[in-house]
Amino acid sequence: MIESSFNSSDKKVVLVSSSDENHPPENIIDGNTQTFWMSTGMFPQEFIIRFAEATGIAAVTVDSYNVKHLKIEKNNSPNVSHFESVTEKDFERTEGHLQSNVISLNVNSATHLRFIVTSGDKGCGPGCCGQSLWMKVLRDLQT
């Protein structure tokens, strides 16, 4: 099953390392391809998504600008602690163009996913330059 329209009742962004008031973290999972989260500050940047119940996740699609390296971790706890590594990915440099990556997770059960961008490029995406990061995560969630 591929879920491409997200509803806030079954998932929520519960932590971000930074955000821009015009591009809030809720945009990460709102299902609207015209909105996005934009970080403010240096790397690493991270955010955590909580699911309403333990969820199996085969893959996620990450649309971004300026990402060099991404780590994804999971946990099955009601708390946002004690994460275990799921995968890491180096993103191809796209010189100001959208990076779109389908990332295989093969997670049988998770209550939280943590996305950690450990490094990024200084290129520009829509509305951001310098060290900012533009991300749209979970556009497609395959369960």
A tleap script that builds the chain and sets N, CA, C and O, in Angstrom:
source leaprc.protein.ff14SB
mol = sequence {
  NMET ILE GLU SER SER PHE ASN SER SER ASP
  LYS LYS VAL VAL LEU VAL SER SER SER ASP
  GLU ASN HIE PRO PRO GLU ASN ILE ILE ASP
  GLY ASN THR GLN THR PHE TRP MET SER THR
  GLY MET PHE PRO GLN GLU PHE ILE ILE ARG
  PHE ALA GLU ALA THR GLY ILE ALA ALA VAL
  THR VAL ASP SER TYR ASN VAL LYS HIE LEU
  LYS ILE GLU LYS ASN ASN SER PRO ASN VAL
  SER HIE PHE GLU SER VAL THR GLU LYS ASP
  PHE GLU ARG THR GLU GLY HIE LEU GLN SER
  ASN VAL ILE SER LEU ASN VAL ASN SER ALA
  THR HIE LEU ARG PHE ILE VAL THR SER GLY
  ASP LYS GLY CYS GLY PRO GLY CYS CYS GLY
  GLN SER LEU TRP MET LYS VAL LEU ARG ASP
  LEU GLN CTHR
}
set mol.1.N position { 0.846 -1.179 0.000 }
set mol.1.CA position { 0.000 0.000 0.000 }
set mol.1.C position { 0.884 1.231 0.000 }
set mol.1.O position { 1.873 1.274 0.731 }
set mol.2.N position { 0.555 2.233 -0.799 }
set mol.2.CA position { 1.287 3.499 -0.812 }
set mol.2.C position { 0.342 4.582 -0.330 }
set mol.2.O position { -0.714 4.813 -0.919 }
set mol.3.N position { 0.729 5.234 0.735 }
set mol.3.CA position { -0.082 6.310 1.275 }
set mol.3.C position { 0.550 7.616 0.852 }
set mol.3.O position { 1.689 7.896 1.228 }
set mol.4.N position { -0.162 8.427 0.074 }
set mol.4.CA position { 0.436 9.662 -0.391 }
set mol.4.C position { -0.309 10.881 0.116 }
set mol.4.O position { 0.093 12.007 -0.178 }
set mol.5.N position { -1.358 10.697 0.850 }
set mol.5.CA position { -2.010 11.840 1.454 }
set mol.5.C position { -1.979 11.627 2.954 }
set mol.5.O position { -2.446 10.604 3.456 }
set mol.6.N position { -1.430 12.593 3.664 }
set mol.6.CA position { -1.191 12.418 5.090 }
set mol.6.C position { -2.216 13.142 5.900 }
set mol.6.O position { -2.705 14.207 5.522 }
set mol.7.N position { -2.532 12.559 7.006 }
set mol.7.CA position { -3.521 13.120 7.879 }
set mol.7.C position { -2.896 13.234 9.254 }
set mol.7.O position { -2.255 12.303 9.743 }
set mol.8.N position { -3.089 14.372 9.860 }
set mol.8.CA position { -2.381 14.667 11.103 }
set mol.8.C position { -2.788 13.765 12.253 }
set mol.8.O position { -2.085 13.724 13.263 }
set mol.9.N position { -3.881 13.048 12.145 }
set mol.9.CA position { -4.302 12.203 13.258 }
set mol.9.C position { -3.465 10.935 13.392 }
set mol.9.O position { -3.447 10.330 14.464 }
set mol.10.N position { -2.769 10.515 12.327 }
set mol.10.CA position { -1.991 9.279 12.446 }
set mol.10.C position { -0.484 9.503 12.490 }
set mol.10.O position { 0.265 8.543 12.667 }
set mol.11.N position { -0.024 10.722 12.335 }
set mol.11.CA position { 1.396 11.036 12.493 }
set mol.11.C position { 1.579 12.502 12.827 }
set mol.11.O position { 0.753 13.344 12.474 }
set mol.12.N position { 2.683 12.798 13.519 }
set mol.12.CA position { 2.912 14.161 13.982 }
set mol.12.C position { 4.410 14.413 14.087 }
set mol.12.O position { 5.158 13.539 14.524 }
set mol.13.N position { 4.847 15.593 13.691 }
set mol.13.CA position { 6.231 16.004 13.921 }
set mol.13.C position { 6.301 16.469 15.373 }
set mol.13.O position { 5.628 17.425 15.758 }
set mol.14.N position { 7.126 15.782 16.185 }
set mol.14.CA position { 7.156 16.078 17.621 }
set mol.14.C position { 8.430 16.785 18.059 }
set mol.14.O position { 8.507 17.267 19.189 }
set mol.15.N position { 9.435 16.856 17.184 }
set mol.15.CA position { 10.673 17.548 17.531 }
set mol.15.C position { 11.373 17.990 16.255 }
set mol.15.O position { 11.451 17.235 15.286 }
set mol.16.N position { 11.882 19.219 16.260 }
set mol.16.CA position { 12.756 19.704 15.184 }
set mol.16.C position { 13.890 20.477 15.826 }
set mol.16.O position { 13.721 21.091 16.879 }
set mol.17.N position { 15.048 20.441 15.184 }
set mol.17.CA position { 16.196 21.162 15.720 }
set mol.17.C position { 16.103 22.655 15.432 }
set mol.17.O position { 16.674 23.460 16.168 }
set mol.18.N position { 15.392 23.038 14.370 }
set mol.18.CA position { 15.178 24.442 14.050 }
set mol.18.C position { 14.060 24.542 13.035 }
set mol.18.O position { 13.687 23.548 12.411 }
set mol.19.N position { 13.524 25.740 12.870 }
set mol.19.CA position { 12.533 25.932 11.813 }
set mol.19.C position { 12.387 27.407 11.493 }
set mol.19.O position { 12.775 28.281 12.269 }
set mol.20.N position { 11.824 27.649 10.344 }
set mol.20.CA position { 11.548 28.991 9.852 }
set mol.20.C position { 10.041 29.199 10.003 }
set mol.20.O position { 9.255 28.327 9.632 }
set mol.21.N position { 9.635 30.345 10.545 }
set mol.21.CA position { 8.207 30.560 10.811 }
set mol.21.C position { 7.341 30.501 9.551 }
set mol.21.O position { 6.151 30.202 9.642 }
set mol.22.N position { 7.913 30.779 8.383 }
set mol.22.CA position { 7.155 30.717 7.136 }
set mol.22.C position { 7.088 29.303 6.548 }
set mol.22.O position { 6.285 29.036 5.655 }
set mol.23.N position { 7.935 28.404 7.054 }
set mol.23.CA position { 7.995 27.030 6.555 }
set mol.23.C position { 8.102 26.075 7.748 }
set mol.23.O position { 9.164 25.501 7.990 }
set mol.24.N position { 7.001 25.905 8.496 }
set mol.24.CA position { 7.036 25.152 9.755 }
set mol.24.C position { 7.216 23.652 9.560 }
set mol.24.O position { 7.005 23.137 8.462 }
set mol.25.N position { 7.605 22.952 10.619 }
set mol.25.CA position { 7.861 21.520 10.539 }
set mol.25.C position { 6.646 20.683 10.144 }
set mol.25.O position { 6.808 19.602 9.577 }
set mol.26.N position { 5.449 21.154 10.426 }
set mol.26.CA position { 4.248 20.407 10.046 }
set mol.26.C position { 4.194 20.170 8.535 }
set mol.26.O position { 3.577 19.211 8.072 }
set mol.27.N position { 4.842 21.047 7.776 }
set mol.27.CA position { 4.869 20.916 6.319 }
set mol.27.C position { 5.569 19.648 5.855 }
set mol.27.O position { 5.347 19.193 4.733 }
set mol.28.N position { 6.405 19.079 6.697 }
set mol.28.CA position { 7.148 17.872 6.320 }
set mol.28.C position { 6.197 16.750 5.919 }
set mol.28.O position { 6.477 16.001 4.983 }
set mol.29.N position { 5.084 16.632 6.620 }
set mol.29.CA position { 4.189 15.486 6.419 }
set mol.29.C position { 2.775 15.895 6.025 }
set mol.29.O position { 1.849 15.099 6.180 }
set mol.30.N position { 2.582 17.103 5.522 }
set mol.30.CA position { 1.213 17.554 5.240 }
set mol.30.C position { 0.645 17.034 3.926 }
set mol.30.O position { -0.530 17.261 3.636 }
set mol.31.N position { 1.454 16.337 3.120 }
set mol.31.CA position { 0.963 15.775 1.868 }
set mol.31.C position { 0.870 16.773 0.728 }
set mol.31.O position { 0.513 16.393 -0.387 }
set mol.32.N position { 1.179 18.033 0.977 }
set mol.32.CA position { 1.114 19.080 -0.046 }
set mol.32.C position { 2.498 19.283 -0.647 }
set mol.32.O position { 3.425 19.683 0.058 }
set mol.33.N position { 2.647 19.016 -1.927 }
set mol.33.CA position { 3.961 19.138 -2.571 }
set mol.33.C position { 4.395 20.591 -2.760 }
set mol.33.O position { 5.522 20.846 -3.186 }
set mol.34.N position { 3.522 21.539 -2.450 }
set mol.34.CA position { 3.870 22.959 -2.583 }
set mol.34.C position { 4.408 23.555 -1.281 }
set mol.34.O position { 4.840 24.707 -1.264 }
set mol.35.N position { 4.386 22.787 -0.198 }
set mol.35.CA position { 4.898 23.278 1.082 }
set mol.35.C position { 6.122 22.469 1.489 }
set mol.35.O position { 6.350 21.371 0.980 }
set mol.36.N position { 6.906 23.018 2.408 }
set mol.36.CA position { 8.120 22.348 2.855 }
set mol.36.C position { 8.555 22.909 4.192 }
set mol.36.O position { 8.094 23.969 4.615 }
set mol.37.N position { 9.455 22.183 4.860 }
set mol.37.CA position { 10.102 22.652 6.089 }
set mol.37.C position { 11.448 23.229 5.688 }
set mol.37.O position { 12.147 22.663 4.847 }
set mol.38.N position { 11.809 24.345 6.283 }
set mol.38.CA position { 13.124 24.924 6.038 }
set mol.38.C position { 13.810 25.128 7.382 }
set mol.38.O position { 13.249 25.715 8.307 }
set mol.39.N position { 15.029 24.630 7.462 }
set mol.39.CA position { 15.789 24.764 8.698 }
set mol.39.C position { 16.414 26.148 8.774 }
set mol.39.O position { 16.491 26.879 7.786 }
set mol.40.N position { 16.852 26.478 9.965 }
set mol.40.CA position { 17.639 27.690 10.173 }
set mol.40.C position { 18.822 27.277 11.026 }
set mol.40.O position { 18.639 26.777 12.136 }
set mol.41.N position { 19.998 27.472 10.539 }
set mol.41.CA position { 21.161 27.124 11.342 }
set mol.41.C position { 22.062 26.114 10.675 }
set mol.41.O position { 21.879 25.743 9.516 }
set mol.42.N position { 23.031 25.686 11.438 }
set mol.42.CA position { 24.076 24.795 10.949 }
set mol.42.C position { 23.650 23.336 11.084 }
set mol.42.O position { 22.590 23.032 11.631 }
set mol.43.N position { 24.494 22.444 10.577 }
set mol.43.CA position { 24.251 21.013 10.663 }
set mol.43.C position { 24.922 20.457 11.906 }
set mol.43.O position { 25.931 21.015 12.340 }
set mol.44.N position { 24.417 19.393 12.496 }
set mol.44.CA position { 23.312 18.573 12.012 }
set mol.44.C position { 21.956 19.228 12.280 }
set mol.44.O position { 21.822 20.071 13.167 }
set mol.45.N position { 20.958 18.824 11.498 }
set mol.45.CA position { 19.563 19.201 11.681 }
set mol.45.C position { 18.787 17.894 11.837 }
set mol.45.O position { 19.137 16.886 11.223 }
set mol.46.N position { 17.745 17.910 12.649 }
set mol.46.CA position { 16.974 16.681 12.821 }
set mol.46.C position { 15.520 16.975 13.117 }
set mol.46.O position { 15.159 18.067 13.556 }
set mol.47.N position { 14.694 15.972 12.864 }
set mol.47.CA position { 13.299 16.025 13.267 }
set mol.47.C position { 12.832 14.605 13.553 }
set mol.47.O position { 13.386 13.629 13.048 }
set mol.48.N position { 11.787 14.524 14.385 }
set mol.48.CA position { 11.234 13.230 14.773 }
set mol.48.C position { 9.745 13.227 14.447 }
set mol.48.O position { 9.019 14.174 14.750 }
set mol.49.N position { 9.313 12.140 13.824 }
set mol.49.CA position { 7.903 11.937 13.504 }
set mol.49.C position { 7.369 10.813 14.390 }
set mol.49.O position { 7.972 9.743 14.484 }
set mol.50.N position { 6.231 11.068 15.036 }
set mol.50.CA position { 5.577 10.068 15.885 }
set mol.50.C position { 4.336 9.553 15.153 }
set mol.50.O position { 3.568 10.328 14.583 }
set mol.51.N position { 4.158 8.239 15.180 }
set mol.51.CA position { 2.971 7.609 14.607 }
set mol.51.C position { 1.973 7.325 15.728 }
set mol.51.O position { 2.368 7.070 16.865 }
set mol.52.N position { 0.696 7.369 15.410 }
set mol.52.CA position { -0.353 7.140 16.410 }
set mol.52.C position { -0.261 5.745 17.012 }
set mol.52.O position { -0.613 5.539 18.173 }
set mol.53.N position { 0.212 4.789 16.222 }
set mol.53.CA position { 0.417 3.423 16.712 }
set mol.53.C position { 1.622 2.843 15.985 }
set mol.53.O position { 2.065 3.384 14.972 }
set mol.54.N position { 2.148 1.747 16.503 }
set mol.54.CA position { 3.293 1.097 15.862 }
set mol.54.C position { 2.950 0.811 14.402 }
set mol.54.O position { 1.888 0.274 14.089 }
set mol.55.N position { 3.874 1.182 13.522 }
set mol.55.CA position { 3.627 1.143 12.085 }
set mol.55.C position { 4.783 0.465 11.369 }
set mol.55.O position { 5.943 0.701 11.707 }
set mol.56.N position { 4.484 -0.365 10.393 }
set mol.56.CA position { 5.502 -0.931 9.516 }
set mol.56.C position { 5.750 0.019 8.360 }
set mol.56.O position { 4.807 0.580 7.802 }
set mol.57.N position { 7.005 0.203 7.997 }
set mol.57.CA position { 7.351 1.161 6.948 }
set mol.57.C position { 8.352 0.514 6.001 }
set mol.57.O position { 9.467 0.181 6.402 }
set mol.58.N position { 7.956 0.338 4.755 }
set mol.58.CA position { 8.836 -0.263 3.751 }
set mol.58.C position { 9.819 0.764 3.194 }
set mol.58.O position { 11.000 0.464 3.022 }
set mol.59.N position { 9.331 1.980 2.911 }
set mol.59.CA position { 10.186 3.000 2.286 }
set mol.59.C position { 9.585 4.378 2.496 }
set mol.59.O position { 8.389 4.516 2.751 }
set mol.60.N position { 10.419 5.386 2.387 }
set mol.60.CA position { 9.966 6.780 2.399 }
set mol.60.C position { 10.563 7.489 1.188 }
set mol.60.O position { 11.622 7.117 0.683 }
set mol.61.N position { 9.859 8.514 0.741 }
set mol.61.CA position { 10.394 9.387 -0.302 }
set mol.61.C position { 10.806 10.694 0.356 }
set mol.61.O position { 10.021 11.306 1.079 }
set mol.62.N position { 12.027 11.115 0.106 }
set mol.62.CA position { 12.550 12.356 0.660 }
set mol.62.C position { 12.831 13.296 -0.498 }
set mol.62.O position { 13.662 12.999 -1.357 }
set mol.63.N position { 12.140 14.435 -0.525 }
set mol.63.CA position { 12.418 15.496 -1.483 }
set mol.63.C position { 13.150 16.591 -0.730 }
set mol.63.O position { 12.706 17.008 0.339 }
set mol.64.N position { 14.262 17.061 -1.269 }
set mol.64.CA position { 15.079 18.008 -0.520 }
set mol.64.C position { 15.958 18.841 -1.438 }
set mol.64.O position { 16.084 18.575 -2.633 }
set mol.65.N position { 16.553 19.846 -0.845 }
set mol.65.CA position { 17.637 20.622 -1.424 }
set mol.65.C position { 18.742 20.668 -0.375 }
set mol.65.O position { 18.458 20.723 0.822 }
set mol.66.N position { 19.961 20.648 -0.800 }
set mol.66.CA position { 21.131 20.902 0.055 }
set mol.66.C position { 21.486 19.797 1.038 }
set mol.66.O position { 22.238 20.048 1.981 }
set mol.67.N position { 20.975 18.584 0.854 }
set mol.67.CA position { 21.312 17.486 1.763 }
set mol.67.C position { 22.488 16.701 1.191 }
set mol.67.O position { 22.483 16.313 0.023 }
set mol.68.N position { 23.503 16.472 2.039 }
set mol.68.CA position { 24.624 15.601 1.647 }
set mol.68.C position { 24.459 14.207 2.239 }
set mol.68.O position { 24.641 13.204 1.548 }
set mol.69.N position { 24.110 14.153 3.535 }
set mol.69.CA position { 24.057 12.858 4.227 }
set mol.69.C position { 22.883 12.844 5.201 }
set mol.69.O position { 22.686 13.780 5.976 }
set mol.70.N position { 22.105 11.758 5.143 }
set mol.70.CA position { 20.934 11.593 5.996 }
set mol.70.C position { 21.010 10.265 6.734 }
set mol.70.O position { 21.320 9.232 6.141 }
set mol.71.N position { 20.723 10.299 8.042 }
set mol.71.CA position { 20.587 9.082 8.852 }
set mol.71.C position { 19.130 8.978 9.281 }
set mol.71.O position { 18.502 9.977 9.631 }
set mol.72.N position { 18.602 7.762 9.249 }
set mol.72.CA position { 17.238 7.517 9.719 }
set mol.72.C position { 17.302 6.475 10.824 }
set mol.72.O position { 17.935 5.430 10.674 }
set mol.73.N position { 16.632 6.777 11.943 }
set mol.73.CA position { 16.588 5.885 13.092 }
set mol.73.C position { 15.135 5.660 13.487 }
set mol.73.O position { 14.252 6.420 13.092 }
set mol.74.N position { 14.890 4.603 14.276 }
set mol.74.CA position { 13.532 4.278 14.718 }
set mol.74.C position { 13.540 3.885 16.184 }
set mol.74.O position { 14.578 3.554 16.756 }
set mol.75.N position { 12.348 3.931 16.779 }
set mol.75.CA position { 12.153 3.305 18.078 }
set mol.75.C position { 10.719 2.809 18.182 }
set mol.75.O position { 9.869 3.158 17.364 }
set mol.76.N position { 10.464 2.000 19.185 }
set mol.76.CA position { 9.122 1.462 19.438 }
set mol.76.C position { 8.614 1.865 20.815 }
set mol.76.O position { 7.750 1.206 21.393 }
set mol.77.N position { 9.156 2.937 21.319 }
set mol.77.CA position { 8.816 3.406 22.657 }
set mol.77.C position { 7.801 4.543 22.573 }
set mol.77.O position { 7.735 5.236 21.558 }
set mol.78.N position { 7.011 4.744 23.626 }
set mol.78.CA position { 6.135 5.919 23.643 }
set mol.78.C position { 6.930 7.215 23.811 }
set mol.78.O position { 6.409 8.302 23.561 }
set mol.79.N position { 8.192 7.098 24.236 }
set mol.79.CA position { 9.062 8.263 24.439 }
set mol.79.C position { 10.005 8.440 23.253 }
set mol.79.O position { 10.273 7.495 22.511 }
set mol.80.N position { 10.500 9.658 23.086 }
set mol.80.CA position { 11.445 9.925 22.002 }
set mol.80.C position { 12.881 9.757 22.507 }
set mol.80.O position { 13.650 10.715 22.587 }
set mol.81.N position { 13.213 8.520 22.841 }
set mol.81.CA position { 14.559 8.194 23.302 }
set mol.81.C position { 14.900 6.776 22.861 }
set mol.81.O position { 14.034 6.025 22.412 }
set mol.82.N position { 16.162 6.426 22.995 }
set mol.82.CA position { 16.644 5.082 22.675 }
set mol.82.C position { 16.315 4.654 21.247 }
set mol.82.O position { 15.570 3.699 21.024 }
set mol.83.N position { 16.883 5.374 20.296 }
set mol.83.CA position { 16.680 5.067 18.885 }
set mol.83.C position { 17.733 4.076 18.408 }
set mol.83.O position { 18.837 4.011 18.949 }
set mol.84.N position { 17.373 3.308 17.387 }
set mol.84.CA position { 18.336 2.415 16.742 }
set mol.84.C position { 18.415 2.775 15.267 }
set mol.84.O position { 17.431 3.193 14.655 }
set mol.85.N position { 19.596 2.605 14.717 }
set mol.85.CA position { 19.836 2.962 13.326 }
set mol.85.C position { 19.038 2.073 12.377 }
set mol.85.O position { 18.940 0.862 12.578 }
set mol.86.N position { 18.466 2.693 11.336 }
set mol.86.CA position { 17.770 1.960 10.283 }
set mol.86.C position { 18.598 1.996 9.005 }
set mol.86.O position { 18.858 0.958 8.397 }
set mol.87.N position { 19.015 3.203 8.599 }
set mol.87.CA position { 19.800 3.335 7.372 }
set mol.87.C position { 20.482 4.693 7.328 }
set mol.87.O position { 20.132 5.603 8.080 }
set mol.88.N position { 21.452 4.818 6.444 }
set mol.88.CA position { 22.117 6.088 6.143 }
set mol.88.C position { 22.209 6.205 4.638 }
set mol.88.O position { 22.315 5.200 3.935 }
set mol.89.N position { 22.169 7.438 4.139 }
set mol.89.CA position { 22.223 7.641 2.704 }
set mol.89.C position { 22.985 8.906 2.386 }
set mol.89.O position { 22.762 9.952 2.996 }
set mol.90.N position { 23.901 8.802 1.409 }
set mol.90.CA position { 24.550 9.976 0.829 }
set mol.90.C position { 23.709 10.419 -0.349 }
set mol.90.O position { 23.351 9.606 -1.202 }
set mol.91.N position { 23.388 11.717 -0.402 }
set mol.91.CA position { 22.582 12.262 -1.485 }
set mol.91.C position { 23.487 12.817 -2.573 }
set mol.91.O position { 24.551 13.370 -2.293 }
set mol.92.N position { 23.055 12.663 -3.801 }
set mol.92.CA position { 23.794 13.209 -4.939 }
set mol.92.C position { 23.642 14.728 -4.958 }
set mol.92.O position { 22.550 15.257 -4.744 }
set mol.93.N position { 24.742 15.415 -5.213 }
set mol.93.CA position { 24.703 16.874 -5.325 }
set mol.93.C position { 23.974 17.233 -6.611 }
set mol.93.O position { 24.272 16.680 -7.670 }
set mol.94.N position { 23.018 18.158 -6.527 }
set mol.94.CA position { 22.187 18.481 -7.678 }
set mol.94.C position { 22.291 19.937 -8.124 }
set mol.94.O position { 21.518 20.375 -8.977 }
set mol.95.N position { 23.228 20.689 -7.566 }
set mol.95.CA position { 23.466 22.084 -7.989 }
set mol.95.C position { 22.182 22.899 -8.074 }
set mol.95.O position { 21.868 23.446 -9.131 }
set mol.96.N position { 21.438 22.986 -6.979 }
set mol.96.CA position { 20.247 23.821 -6.931 }
set mol.96.C position { 18.981 23.174 -7.456 }
set mol.96.O position { 17.936 23.825 -7.500 }
set mol.97.N position { 19.042 21.913 -7.856 }
set mol.97.CA position { 17.848 21.201 -8.311 }
set mol.97.C position { 17.348 20.281 -7.204 }
set mol.97.O position { 18.092 19.921 -6.291 }
set mol.98.N position { 16.086 19.912 -7.301 }
set mol.98.CA position { 15.452 19.051 -6.310 }
set mol.98.C position { 16.154 17.700 -6.236 }
set mol.98.O position { 16.474 17.095 -7.259 }
set mol.99.N position { 16.389 17.237 -5.007 }
set mol.99.CA position { 16.880 15.883 -4.748 }
set mol.99.C position { 15.660 15.056 -4.369 }
set mol.99.O position { 14.984 15.377 -3.392 }
set mol.100.N position { 15.369 14.020 -5.103 }
set mol.100.CA position { 14.246 13.149 -4.767 }
set mol.100.C position { 14.780 11.735 -4.621 }
set mol.100.O position { 15.308 11.159 -5.572 }
set mol.101.N position { 14.640 11.182 -3.428 }
set mol.101.CA position { 15.188 9.864 -3.124 }
set mol.101.C position { 14.140 8.984 -2.464 }
set mol.101.O position { 13.529 9.376 -1.470 }
set mol.102.N position { 13.932 7.791 -3.020 }
set mol.102.CA position { 13.125 6.775 -2.355 }
set mol.102.C position { 14.109 5.954 -1.524 }
set mol.102.O position { 15.056 5.380 -2.062 }
set mol.103.N position { 13.884 5.900 -0.226 }
set mol.103.CA position { 14.805 5.240 0.688 }
set mol.103.C position { 14.112 4.021 1.288 }
set mol.103.O position { 13.085 4.142 1.955 }
set mol.104.N position { 14.675 2.867 1.046 }
set mol.104.CA position { 14.138 1.617 1.571 }
set mol.104.C position { 14.442 1.522 3.060 }
set mol.104.O position { 15.589 1.693 3.473 }
set mol.105.N position { 13.419 1.248 3.869 }
set mol.105.CA position { 13.604 1.127 5.313 }
set mol.105.C position { 13.365 -0.291 5.818 }
set mol.105.O position { 14.102 -0.765 6.682 }
set mol.106.N position { 12.365 -0.968 5.304 }
set mol.106.CA position { 12.020 -2.318 5.747 }
set mol.106.C position { 11.896 -2.422 7.263 }
set mol.106.O position { 12.441 -3.336 7.880 }
set mol.107.N position { 11.172 -1.475 7.852 }
set mol.107.CA position { 10.936 -1.441 9.293 }
set mol.107.C position { 9.635 -2.179 9.577 }
set mol.107.O position { 8.581 -1.803 9.064 }
set mol.108.N position { 9.706 -3.223 10.389 }
set mol.108.CA position { 8.507 -3.987 10.736 }
set mol.108.C position { 7.577 -3.234 11.665 }
set mol.108.O position { 6.357 -3.358 11.564 }
set mol.109.N position { 8.153 -2.447 12.575 }
set mol.109.CA position { 7.345 -1.728 13.548 }
set mol.109.C position { 8.126 -0.543 14.093 }
set mol.109.O position { 9.283 -0.679 14.490 }
set mol.110.N position { 7.481 0.628 14.111 }
set mol.110.CA position { 8.097 1.826 14.697 }
set mol.110.C position { 7.008 2.758 15.200 }
set mol.110.O position { 5.961 2.899 14.567 }
set mol.111.N position { 7.255 3.391 16.335 }
set mol.111.CA position { 6.368 4.446 16.820 }
set mol.111.C position { 6.941 5.820 16.492 }
set mol.111.O position { 6.205 6.804 16.419 }
set mol.112.N position { 8.270 5.885 16.291 }
set mol.112.CA position { 8.930 7.139 15.925 }
set mol.112.C position { 9.980 6.877 14.844 }
set mol.112.O position { 10.620 5.825 14.828 }
set mol.113.N position { 10.145 7.837 13.952 }
set mol.113.CA position { 11.288 7.868 13.032 }
set mol.113.C position { 12.027 9.164 13.270 }
set mol.113.O position { 11.424 10.235 13.334 }
set mol.114.N position { 13.348 9.060 13.401 }
set mol.114.CA position { 14.193 10.252 13.542 }
set mol.114.C position { 15.019 10.397 12.281 }
set mol.114.O position { 15.688 9.455 11.856 }
set mol.115.N position { 14.972 11.582 11.679 }
set mol.115.CA position { 15.740 11.926 10.487 }
set mol.115.C position { 16.817 12.910 10.904 }
set mol.115.O position { 16.511 13.975 11.441 }
set mol.116.N position { 18.086 12.561 10.660 }
set mol.116.CA position { 19.205 13.422 11.037 }
set mol.116.C position { 20.003 13.751 9.784 }
set mol.116.O position { 20.605 12.871 9.168 }
set mol.117.N position { 20.001 15.022 9.417 }
set mol.117.CA position { 20.816 15.484 8.294 }
set mol.117.C position { 22.154 15.899 8.897 }
set mol.117.O position { 22.261 16.931 9.561 }
set mol.118.N position { 23.171 15.073 8.652 }
set mol.118.CA position { 24.469 15.313 9.295 }
set mol.118.C position { 25.309 16.327 8.546 }
set mol.118.O position { 26.179 16.966 9.137 }
set mol.119.N position { 25.062 16.487 7.242 }
set mol.119.CA position { 25.794 17.490 6.473 }
set mol.119.C position { 24.995 17.883 5.245 }
set mol.119.O position { 24.145 17.132 4.765 }
set mol.120.N position { 25.288 19.080 4.749 }
set mol.120.CA position { 24.570 19.586 3.591 }
set mol.120.C position { 25.457 20.451 2.724 }
set mol.120.O position { 26.584 20.783 3.092 }
set mol.121.N position { 24.929 20.810 1.565 }
set mol.121.CA position { 25.625 21.682 0.619 }
set mol.121.C position { 25.251 23.129 0.888 }
set mol.121.O position { 24.238 23.412 1.529 }
set mol.122.N position { 26.079 24.046 0.392 }
set mol.122.CA position { 25.792 25.467 0.536 }
set mol.122.C position { 25.026 26.024 -0.662 }
set mol.122.O position { 24.900 27.240 -0.801 }
set mol.123.N position { 24.522 25.162 -1.513 }
set mol.123.CA position { 23.766 25.613 -2.678 }
set mol.123.C position { 22.437 26.207 -2.279 }
set mol.123.O position { 22.126 26.307 -1.092 }
set mol.124.N position { 21.654 26.601 -3.260 }
set mol.124.CA position { 20.361 27.231 -2.992 }
set mol.124.C position { 19.224 26.407 -3.542 }
set mol.124.O position { 19.323 25.810 -4.614 }
set mol.125.N position { 18.157 26.384 -2.801 }
set mol.125.CA position { 16.897 25.818 -3.243 }
set mol.125.C position { 15.870 26.927 -3.203 }
set mol.125.O position { 16.246 28.086 -3.027 }
set mol.126.N position { 14.592 26.630 -3.357 }
set mol.126.CA position { 13.592 27.691 -3.367 }
set mol.126.C position { 13.550 28.425 -2.035 }
set mol.126.O position { 13.239 27.831 -1.003 }
set mol.127.N position { 13.855 29.687 -2.056 }
set mol.127.CA position { 13.746 30.509 -0.864 }
set mol.127.C position { 14.838 30.323 0.162 }
set mol.127.O position { 14.722 30.865 1.261 }
set mol.128.N position { 15.893 29.585 -0.136 }
set mol.128.CA position { 16.926 29.407 0.873 }
set mol.128.C position { 18.315 29.372 0.257 }
set mol.128.O position { 18.520 28.839 -0.834 }
set mol.129.N position { 19.237 29.937 0.962 }
set mol.129.CA position { 20.636 29.917 0.534 }
set mol.129.C position { 21.511 29.697 1.760 }
set mol.129.O position { 21.026 29.684 2.891 }
set mol.130.N position { 22.774 29.527 1.526 }
set mol.130.CA position { 23.702 29.333 2.631 }
set mol.130.C position { 23.546 27.970 3.250 }
set mol.130.O position { 23.506 26.967 2.537 }
set mol.131.N position { 23.454 27.909 4.583 }
set mol.131.CA position { 23.404 26.639 5.295 }
set mol.131.C position { 21.992 26.092 5.467 }
set mol.131.O position { 21.818 25.039 6.081 }
set mol.132.N position { 20.985 26.775 4.946 }
set mol.132.CA position { 19.611 26.317 5.143 }
set mol.132.C position { 19.343 25.008 4.416 }
set mol.132.O position { 20.036 24.656 3.461 }
set mol.133.N position { 18.360 24.319 4.870 }
set mol.133.CA position { 17.992 23.002 4.362 }
set mol.133.C position { 16.508 23.029 4.043 }
set mol.133.O position { 15.704 23.512 4.841 }
set mol.134.N position { 16.149 22.517 2.886 }
set mol.134.CA position { 14.752 22.466 2.434 }
set mol.134.C position { 14.371 21.011 2.351 }
set mol.134.O position { 15.034 20.243 1.654 }
set mol.135.N position { 13.304 20.597 3.053 }
set mol.135.CA position { 12.939 19.182 3.031 }
set mol.135.C position { 11.437 18.966 2.992 }
set mol.135.O position { 10.661 19.686 3.620 }
set mol.136.N position { 11.061 17.960 2.242 }
set mol.136.CA position { 9.704 17.431 2.215 }
set mol.136.C position { 9.874 15.929 2.384 }
set mol.136.O position { 10.321 15.247 1.462 }
set mol.137.N position { 9.532 15.423 3.522 }
set mol.137.CA position { 9.750 14.006 3.811 }
set mol.137.C position { 8.407 13.313 3.939 }
set mol.137.O position { 7.413 13.921 4.335 }
set mol.138.N position { 8.392 12.056 3.606 }
set mol.138.CA position { 7.202 11.235 3.709 }
set mol.138.C position { 6.132 11.661 2.717 }
set mol.138.O position { 4.941 11.559 3.009 }
set mol.139.N position { 6.542 12.134 1.553 }
set mol.139.CA position { 5.559 12.405 0.518 }
set mol.139.C position { 4.849 11.116 0.165 }
set mol.139.O position { 3.637 11.105 -0.051 }
set mol.140.N position { 5.599 10.032 0.105 }
set mol.140.CA position { 5.028 8.696 -0.108 }
set mol.140.C position { 5.532 7.807 1.014 }
set mol.140.O position { 6.739 7.664 1.213 }
set mol.141.N position { 4.627 7.229 1.725 }
set mol.141.CA position { 4.963 6.294 2.803 }
set mol.141.C position { 4.434 4.938 2.382 }
set mol.141.O position { 3.225 4.754 2.239 }
set mol.142.N position { 5.320 4.006 2.187 }
set mol.142.CA position { 4.916 2.673 1.752 }
set mol.142.C position { 4.893 1.760 2.966 }
set mol.142.O position { 5.923 1.518 3.594 }
set mol.143.N position { 3.714 1.259 3.288 }
set mol.143.CA position { 3.586 0.399 4.464 }
set mol.143.C position { 3.139 -0.994 4.058 }
set mol.143.O position { 2.974 -1.863 4.914 }
savepdb mol mol.pdb
quit
